Amino acid sequence: MPLWFVRELIFFSLMAPIYYQVKKRLWLSVLVSIVLIILATLGIVEYRSFLYWTPVYLVGASLNKNRVVKIFKTLEKETTKYLLFLFLIIYCLGAWFLPNGVEKENAIFSMEYVIFRLSTPLAFTAIVYSIVECKLRVRKWMHYSFFVYCMHAPIIKLLSIIYCKIVPSFYGGELVQFFVVIALTYTVCVVLAMSLERYMSPVWKILNGNRS
């Protein structure tokens, strides 16, 4: 995990009481998010600032139990399920159409990126609903999400370099790389986590915060 992100998490922890008061008032959450989105789009708020990520965290924080239950009840309708499936497809493919540094300078400040990130908590709500509906059994590899969250950045960068060195370029190859590298990254993170847990238990407890 990048040190700057750890720094911003510390800021979030210190300001948790303020965020709690903001998220209790939906109108205030929306207002704060809109202001920060505008500032981020204009490049005033930097990417490595907790302010840049605040709208996403507020969206996630606003999805309390009551709102999630209401969303679940809405998703129980047959028509809504098709819309849910369509939304998840658009969300997954949407990343492919996001501007990059070559096409657009400072692309991370673009409105496309902001909208994509704001839709992430909603996408995960839909995924959780799908898991509940399918009544999937909890598997061992599902317990390593925090480790994957912390380790995915360097591993995905390393695997991307290796992939580009091994696999020759072809039409549509970048789209294939997008899905293959993500799958490999998750697999490598889980295997690494399981290996550390089994063979280096003290190290694993330190890295994982002694989570079970």
Secondary structure, DSSP 8 states (H G I E B T S, - for coil): --HHHHHHHHHHHHTHHHHHHHHTSHHHHHHHHHHHHHHHHTT-S-TTSHHHHHHHHHHHHH--HHHHHHHHHHHTSHHHHHHHHHHHHHHHHHGGGS--TTTSTTGGGSHHHHHHHHTHHHHHHHHHHHHHHHT----GGGGGHHHHHHHHHHHHHHHHHHHHHHS---TTHHHHHHHHHHHHHHHHHHHHHHHHHHH-HHHHHHHTTT--
